[in-house]
Amino acid sequence: MTTPTRHSLPEAHADAEEPPDRRSGELTARELFRWGWRQLTSMRTALVLLLLLALAAIPGSVVPQSGVDSLKTSRWQADHPDLTPIYERLGLFSVYDSAWFAAIYTLLMVSLVGCIIPRLFVYWRALRAKPPAAPRYLSRLPVHTSYDAARPPADVLADARTVLKDRGYRVRAGDGWVAAERGHLREAGNLLFHLAVVVVLVGFAVGGLFGYKGGVILVVGNGFSNNLTQYDDFDPGSLFDPGSMEPFSFEVDDFDVEWIDSGPRQGMAQGFNAHLTYREAPGDEPQQYDLKVNHPLKIGGTEVFLIGHGYAPIITIRDGNGDVAYSGPTVFLPEDAGFRSFGVVKAPDAEPVGIGLEGLFFPTYLNVDGDPVNVMGDLKNPTLSMQAWTGDLGMDDGSPSSVYELDTAQATKVTKADGSMFRVDLQPGQSLDLPDGAGSVTFEGVERWNKLQISRTPGMHVTLAGVVLALAGLLLSLFVRPRRVWVRARRDDDDGPTTVEVAGLDRSTAGDVQTEVAEVTERLRQLSGPKPAEEESS
């Protein structure tokens, strides 16, 4: 990139005397700052930054974000151990909180504001300025016409002022001419559009700083209270205040799923609906709501979205002493559109050794040539197929661990007496004893779970207002045509006709000023043309 010099700056004076300690062409700090400011606040730079912001947002939609789905992020990191350190260093797992994204965002804001403010002053001066005087020779303009009228020039020009004012022009009269101008709203539309972009960015910034987004998985029949301890993952803004959280609560009473029965998508979920009972505050009357995809529950400034669902097999583990070491519905995470799901069960306190299970749940199980296959997502033949482990499950040292991951570093895989593979393959109501009297596993049944996203975006209305302003500004800039019209009227001798000249100039590239000039001329002919014969004789 070429280094700017004093001679490349508009305000630099080539004939200015250089200080004795400064080389020719060298910039002062003030001149360099002014040059940099003008580059930053140019429209070209704003467009480049807007493009960079759009490109910077792509990793946020491609790479799993820790604040949106921590489980998906951890699984992606486990599957890509080589890329994970690089992505972490670049902040790609939390794009919208990264320093480089904030830098682009801030520079775009500064560039737009620095670009808009000077244009506002220019527009204000243009708005207050009078229309320019009529050129001496209107016939030299691209669009012009002339005709002869019987009325005096003063009357013709008075008619011209009336006609042009009626057509929305600002009019200025001079000696033998009338100048008219309209279309200033086009530039107002451009300014409004750019201002709206700033408003949208401010709205997003307010939501990102003061809002929050969290996720929770609830088994049907369970409830949720809106406080930090209830969330499975939580992504607050930098200036988030826990006191701003609405004190609502709700329960998932029931869940309906509509399955596709035929066609290439047979067995996939077509629509689902969670039936909620909610209270906006403790002690309020309970209310009912059917939560569907793209139909969130709105409570105050918070929205509750239904974004996923799955199965939670009810599993009971008894240890070697016959005591229940684990019992209840366990969330299994879908791996495909047919809801074949993966899950983990941990019973670290079982005696004499801890017991862990990991494996798959098949909603509609089918054995095809000895291989387990899931046919569809509906519960037609639910089956568990899991691997059993015994020993230390890595939960006694106090370090955090995911409920969806089983630490088998210090555990032993359960095998049959002959050393062959042992699997826990069960259907509802069945039980299976583990080898060596380690315990037993019972598949009691299946519950459903819902994945809910709860978010609060304080700047949402600001963003919406910005979008509306942008649309209004875009319409003004597209449909308003700035143009100028001039009318001259003169008589070469006292008894002769009045020569009327009309010309127009379109200040945009898509306007039809020729039609405008023709309509103005036709109206003037009607008002100031030759008088009827009966009026002349009288």
C-alpha positions in Angstrom: 0.0 0.0 0.0 1.3 3.4 -0.9 2.2 5.6 2.0 0.2 8.9 2.0 2.2 12.1 1.5 1.3 15.7 2.1 0.8 16.1 -1.6 -1.8 13.3 -1.7 -3.9 15.1 1.0 -6.5 17.6 -0.1 -5.6 20.0 2.6 -1.8 19.9 2.0 -0.3 23.0 0.3 2.5 22.2 -2.0 3.9 25.7 -1.7 3.9 25.7 2.1 7.3 26.1 3.6 8.6 23.0 5.3 10.0 23.2 8.8 13.8 22.8 8.8 13.6 19.5 10.8 11.1 17.9 8.4 11.7 16.1 5.1 9.8 17.1 2.0 6.5 15.3 1.8 6.6 14.0 5.3 3.2 14.1 7.2 2.7 15.5 10.6 0.7 13.4 13.1 -2.3 15.7 12.7 -2.2 15.4 8.9 -1.9 11.6 9.1 -4.8 11.4 11.5 -7.0 13.6 9.1 -6.0 11.4 6.2 -6.8 8.2 8.1 -10.1 9.7 9.3 -11.2 10.6 5.8 -10.4 7.1 4.6 -12.3 5.5 7.4 -15.4 7.6 7.0 -15.6 7.2 3.3 -18.6 5.3 1.9 -16.3 2.8 0.2 -14.7 1.9 3.5 -18.2 1.5 5.1 -19.2 -0.9 2.3 -16.0 -2.9 2.8 -16.5 -3.1 6.5 -20.2 -4.1 6.0 -19.0 -6.9 3.7 -16.3 -8.0 6.3 -19.0 -8.1 9.0 -21.1 -10.4 6.9 -18.2 -12.6 6.2 -17.2 -12.6 9.9 -20.6 -13.8 10.8 -20.3 -17.0 8.6 -18.2 -18.9 11.2 -20.8 -18.2 13.8 -23.4 -20.2 11.7 -21.0 -22.9 10.6 -18.9 -23.6 13.7 -20.8 -24.7 16.8 -21.0 -21.8 19.3 -20.3 -22.6 23.0 -22.9 -20.1 24.2 -25.6 -21.5 21.9 -25.1 -25.3 22.3 -22.2 -26.3 24.6 -22.8 -30.0 24.1 -22.6 -29.8 20.3 -19.5 -27.7 20.7 -17.8 -30.2 23.0 -18.7 -33.1 20.7 -17.3 -31.2 17.7 -14.1 -30.5 19.6 -13.8 -34.2 20.5 -14.2 -35.1 16.8 -11.6 -32.5 15.6 -8.7 -32.5 18.1 -6.3 -31.0 15.6 -8.5 -28.0 14.6 -9.8 -27.3 18.1 -6.7 -25.4 19.4 -6.6 -23.3 16.3 -10.3 -22.4 16.5 -10.0 -21.6 20.2 -7.1 -19.3 19.5 -9.1 -17.5 16.8 -12.2 -17.4 19.0 -14.4 -19.3 16.4 -16.3 -21.1 19.1 -17.6 -17.7 20.4 -17.5 -15.5 17.3 -19.8 -12.7 18.4 -17.8 -12.3 21.7 -14.4 -12.2 20.0 -12.2 -9.2 19.9 -11.8 -9.2 16.1 -15.6 -9.3 15.5 -16.1 -6.4 18.0 -13.4 -4.5 16.2 -15.1 -4.8 12.8 -18.4 -3.9 14.4 -17.0 -0.8 16.1 -15.1 0.4 13.0 -18.3 0.0 10.9 -20.3 2.1 13.4 -17.6 4.8 13.4 -17.4 4.8 9.6 -21.1 5.1 9.1 -21.5 7.9 11.7 -18.5 9.8 10.3 -19.9 9.4 6.8 -23.5 10.5 7.7 -22.8 13.6 9.8 -21.0 15.6 7.0 -23.6 14.6 4.5 -26.3 15.9 6.8 -24.7 19.3 6.8 -24.4 19.2 3.0 -28.0 18.2 2.7 -29.2 20.9 5.0 -27.4 23.5 3.0 -28.8 22.1 -0.2 -32.3 22.0 1.3 -32.2 25.7 2.2 -30.6 26.8 -1.0 -32.8 28.4 -3.7 -33.2 26.7 -7.1 -30.4 27.8 -9.5 -31.2 30.5 -11.9 -32.3 29.6 -15.4 -29.5 29.2 -17.9 -29.4 31.9 -20.6 -29.9 29.5 -23.5 -32.4 26.8 -22.5 -32.1 25.3 -26.0 -28.7 24.0 -25.1 -30.1 21.6 -22.5 -30.8 18.0 -23.5 -34.6 18.3 -23.0 -36.2 21.5 -24.1 -39.2 22.9 -26.0 -40.7 26.3 -27.0 -43.9 27.8 -28.2 -45.6 31.1 -28.8 -48.2 32.5 -26.5 -50.5 35.6 -26.8 -50.4 36.7 -23.2 -47.6 39.0 -21.8 -44.4 37.4 -20.4 -45.3 38.4 -16.8 -48.6 36.5 -17.0 -46.9 33.5 -18.5 -44.3 33.4 -15.8 -47.0 33.8 -13.1 -48.8 30.8 -14.7 -45.5 28.9 -14.7 -45.0 29.5 -11.0 -48.5 28.3 -10.2 -48.2 25.2 -12.4 -44.8 24.2 -10.9 -45.9 24.8 -7.3 -48.9 22.6 -7.9 -46.5 19.8 -9.1 -44.5 20.0 -5.9 -41.6 22.1 -7.1 -39.8 24.8 -5.1 -40.0 27.9 -7.2 -37.7 30.9 -7.7 -38.6 33.8 -10.0 -36.2 36.1 -11.7 -36.1 38.7 -14.5 -37.8 36.9 -17.3 -37.5 33.4 -16.0 -38.8 30.9 -13.4 -36.6 28.2 -11.9 -38.1 25.1 -10.1 -36.5 22.2 -8.3 -37.8 19.1 -6.5 -36.6 15.7 -5.4 -34.6 16.5 -2.3 -36.3 13.6 -0.6 -34.1 11.2 -2.6 -31.0 12.3 -0.7 -33.1 12.2 2.5 -33.9 8.6 1.6 -30.2 7.8 1.2 -29.3 9.4 4.5 -32.2 7.7 6.2 -31.1 4.3 4.9 -27.6 4.7 6.2 -28.9 6.0 9.5 -31.1 3.0 9.7 -28.1 0.7 9.3 -26.6 2.5 12.3 -29.9 2.0 14.2 -29.9 -1.7 13.4 -26.3 -2.1 14.6 -27.2 -0.3 17.8 -30.1 -2.6 18.3 -28.0 -5.7 17.9 -25.3 -4.2 20.2 -27.9 -3.4 22.9 -29.3 -7.0 22.7 -25.8 -8.5 22.7 -24.7 -6.4 25.7 -27.7 -6.5 27.9 -29.5 -9.6 26.8 -28.9 -13.3 27.2 -29.6 -16.7 25.6 -29.8 -20.0 27.3 -30.9 -23.6 26.6 -32.5 -26.3 28.7 -33.6 -29.9 28.1 -36.8 -30.9 29.9 -38.4 -34.3 30.1 -42.1 -34.2 29.6 -43.7 -33.7 33.0 -40.9 -31.6 34.4 -40.8 -27.9 35.1 -38.5 -24.9 34.8 -38.0 -21.6 36.7 -36.2 -18.7 35.1 -33.0 -18.5 37.2 -29.4 -19.2 36.3 -29.2 -22.5 38.1 -31.9 -24.0 35.9 -30.1 -23.6 32.6 -28.0 -26.3 30.9 -26.1 -23.7 28.9 -26.2 -19.9 29.3 -24.7 -17.1 27.2 -25.1 -13.7 28.8 -24.2 -10.3 27.4 -21.2 -8.4 28.7 -23.5 -6.0 30.7 -26.1 -8.6 31.6 -27.9 -8.0 34.9 -29.4 -11.2 36.5 -32.0 -8.9 38.1 -33.5 -8.3 34.6 -34.7 -11.9 34.3 -38.5 -12.2 34.5 -39.5 -14.5 37.3 -41.7 -16.8 35.2 -41.9 -20.6 35.4 -43.5 -23.3 33.3 -44.1 -27.1 33.1 -44.2 -29.3 30.0 -47.4 -31.2 30.4 -47.5 -33.1 27.2 -45.8 -33.4 23.8 -47.3 -34.3 20.4 -45.4 -35.3 17.3 -46.7 -35.8 13.8 -44.8 -38.3 11.8 -44.6 -38.7 8.0 -46.1 -42.0 7.0 -45.1 -42.3 3.4 -42.7 -41.0 0.8 -38.9 -40.5 0.8 -39.2 -38.8 4.2 -41.2 -41.6 5.8 -40.5 -41.8 9.5 -39.3 -38.2 10.0 -41.0 -35.7 12.3 -43.2 -33.3 10.4 -44.4 -31.1 13.3 -44.3 -31.1 17.0 -46.1 -29.3 19.8 -45.3 -28.9 23.5 -48.3 -28.2 25.8 -47.1 -25.8 28.6 -48.6 -24.5 31.8 -46.8 -21.3 32.7 -47.0 -18.5 35.3 -45.5 -15.1 34.7 -44.7 -14.6 38.3 -44.9 -16.8 41.5 -48.5 -16.8 42.7 -50.0 -15.8 39.3 -52.8 -17.8 37.8 -51.5 -20.6 35.6 -52.0 -20.2 31.8 -51.9 -22.7 29.0 -49.8 -22.4 25.8 -49.1 -24.6 22.9 -45.4 -24.2 22.0 -44.6 -24.8 18.4 -41.6 -24.2 16.1 -41.5 -20.5 15.1 -44.3 -19.7 17.6 -42.5 -18.8 20.8 -44.0 -18.1 24.1 -43.5 -14.4 25.0 -43.4 -13.4 28.6 -42.4 -9.8 29.2 -39.2 -9.2 27.2 -38.3 -12.9 27.2 -39.2 -15.5 24.5 -39.3 -19.3 24.9 -38.6 -21.3 21.7 -39.1 -25.0 21.0 -36.1 -26.0 19.0 -35.8 -29.8 19.4 -37.0 -33.0 20.9 -36.0 -36.6 21.5 -36.3 -39.6 23.7 -35.4 -40.3 27.3 -35.4 -44.0 28.1 -36.3 -44.8 31.7 -33.4 -47.0 33.0 -32.9 -48.5 36.4 -29.5 -49.8 37.6 -29.2 -52.1 40.6 -25.8 -52.7 42.1 -24.3 -56.0 43.3 -26.2 -55.7 46.6 -29.5 -55.3 44.9 -29.9 -51.7 45.8 -31.0 -49.1 43.3 -28.0 -47.1 42.2 -29.7 -45.2 39.4 -33.2 -44.8 38.2 -35.1 -42.3 36.0 -35.4 -41.0 32.5 -32.1 -40.4 30.7 -31.8 -38.0 27.9 -30.4 -39.5 24.7 -29.3 -37.2 21.9 -30.5 -37.8 18.3 -27.8 -38.6 15.8 -29.9 -38.6 12.6 -33.3 -37.7 11.3 -34.6 -41.1 12.3 -33.9 -40.3 16.0 -31.3 -43.0 16.5 -29.9 -41.6 19.7 -26.8 -41.8 21.8 -26.8 -41.6 25.6 -24.8 -42.3 28.8 -25.9 -43.6 32.1 -23.7 -43.2 35.2 -24.0 -45.0 38.6 -20.7 -44.1 40.3 -22.0 -45.0 43.8 -22.9 -48.6 42.9 -21.4 -51.3 45.1 -19.0 -53.0 45.0 -18.0 -51.1 41.9 -19.4 -48.2 39.9 -21.4 -49.0 36.8 -21.5 -47.0 33.5 -23.4 -47.5 30.3 -23.0 -45.9 26.9 -24.7 -46.7 23.6 -27.6 -46.3 21.4 -31.4 -46.1 21.5 -33.5 -47.2 18.5 -37.1 -46.0 18.4 -38.0 -48.6 15.7 -35.4 -51.3 15.9 -34.9 -53.9 13.1 -32.2 -56.6 12.8 -30.9 -56.7 9.2 -28.5 -59.5 8.7 -27.3 -59.2 12.2 -26.8 -55.5 12.1 -29.0 -53.1 14.2 -31.0 -50.7 12.0 -33.3 -47.9 13.0 -36.3 -47.7 10.6 -38.1 -44.5 11.7 -38.4 -42.0 14.5 -41.7 -43.2 15.9 -41.8 -45.6 18.8 -42.7 -48.8 17.0 -40.1 -51.1 18.4 -37.9 -49.2 21.1 -34.7 -51.0 21.9 -31.6 -50.2 23.9 -28.1 -51.4 22.9 -25.4 -50.3 25.2 -21.9 -51.2 26.3 -21.3 -51.6 30.1 -18.3 -50.5 32.1 -17.4 -51.0 35.7 -14.9 -49.3 38.0 -13.9 -45.7 38.5 -15.9 -43.4 36.2 -13.7 -40.4 36.9 -16.4 -38.5 39.0 -14.7 -38.6 42.4 -12.0 -36.0 41.9 -14.5 -33.1 41.8 -13.6 -32.0 38.3 -16.6 -31.1 36.0 -17.8 -33.7 33.5 -20.4 -33.8 30.9 -23.5 -36.0 31.5 -23.3 -37.0 27.9 -19.7 -38.4 28.1 -18.4 -41.4 30.0 -14.9 -41.4 31.3 -13.6 -44.9 30.8 -9.9 -44.2 31.3 -9.9 -46.0 34.7 -12.9 -48.3 34.1 -13.1 -51.8 32.8 -15.3 -52.9 29.9 -17.7 -55.6 30.9 -17.3 -58.9 29.0 -18.7 -62.4 29.2 -17.0 -65.2 31.0 -15.4 -66.4 27.8 -14.0 -62.9 27.1 -16.4 -62.1 24.3 -18.3 -58.8 24.0 -21.2 -58.2 26.4 -23.9 -55.8 25.5 -27.0 -54.5 27.3 -29.7 -55.1 24.6 -33.1 -54.5 26.1 -36.7 -53.6 25.2 -39.2 -52.0 27.5 -40.0 -54.2 30.6 -36.8 -56.3 30.2 -34.0 -56.7 32.6 -30.4 -58.0 32.3 -27.9 -59.1 34.9 -24.3 -58.0 34.5 -21.6 -60.6 34.7 -19.8 -61.4 37.9 -22.7 -60.2 40.0 -21.9 -56.6 39.3 -25.6 -55.7 39.2 -28.5 -55.5 36.7 -30.0 -53.1 34.2 -33.8 -52.7 33.6 -35.4 -50.8 30.7 -38.6 -49.5 32.3 -40.0 -47.4 29.4 -39.6 -44.3 27.4 -40.3 -40.6 28.0 -39.9 -37.6 25.6 -37.8 -34.5 26.1 -37.9 -31.0 24.7 -35.0 -28.7 23.9 -36.0 -25.1 24.7 -34.2 -21.9 24.0 -34.9 -19.0 26.3 -33.7 -15.6 25.2 -34.1 -11.9 26.0 -33.0 -9.2 23.5 -33.7 -5.7 24.8 -32.7 -4.0 21.5 -35.2 -6.0 19.4 -37.6 -3.0 19.0 -34.7 -0.7 18.1 -33.6 -3.2 15.5 -37.1 -3.5 14.1 -37.4 0.3 14.0 -34.1 0.4 12.1 -35.4 -2.1 9.5 -38.5 -0.1 9.0 -36.5 3.1 8.5 -34.2 1.3 6.1 -37.2 0.2 4.0 -38.6 3.7 4.0 -35.2 5.2 3.0 -34.8 2.6 0.3 -38.2 3.4 -1.2 -37.5 7.2 -1.2 -34.2 6.7 -2.9 -35.7 4.4 -5.5 -38.9 6.3 -6.4 -38.1 10.0 -5.9 -36.7 11.6 -9.0 -34.6 14.8 -8.4 -35.1 17.2 -11.3 -35.0 20.9 -12.3 -37.3 22.8 -14.7 -36.8 26.3 -16.1 -39.3 28.5 -17.9 -38.3 31.7 -19.9 -40.7 34.1 -21.5 -39.9 37.1 -23.7 -41.3 39.4 -26.4 -39.0 40.6 -29.1 -41.4 43.4 -29.9 -44.4 44.9 -28.2 -47.0 43.6 -30.8 -45.5 40.2 -31.3 -46.2 36.9 -29.5 -44.6 35.8 -26.3 -41.9 33.2 -26.9 -42.0 30.6 -24.1 -39.1 28.2 -23.5 -39.3 25.2 -21.2 -36.4 23.0 -20.3 -35.7 20.3 -17.8 -32.8 18.5 -16.3 -33.0 15.1 -14.5 -30.4 14.7 -11.7 -30.9 10.9 -11.6 -30.2 8.2 -14.1 -33.6 6.6 -14.3 -36.0 9.5 -14.6 -38.0 10.5 -17.6 -37.7 14.3 -17.6 -38.9 14.6 -21.2 -42.4 13.5 -20.0 -42.2 16.1 -17.2 -41.3 18.9 -19.6 -44.1 17.9 -22.0 -46.7 17.9 -19.2 -45.6 21.3 -17.9 -45.6 22.7 -21.4 -49.1 21.4 -22.1 -50.5 22.9 -18.9 -48.9 26.2 -19.7 -50.3 26.1 -23.2 -53.8 25.7 -21.7 -53.3 28.6 -19.3 -51.3 31.1 -21.4 -52.0 30.1 -25.0 -53.7 32.3 -27.6 -57.1 33.8 -26.5 -60.3 32.6 -28.1 -61.5 34.7 -31.0 -64.6 35.9 -29.2 -62.5 37.3 -26.3 -60.2 39.0 -28.7 -63.1 40.8 -30.6 -64.6 41.9 -27.3 
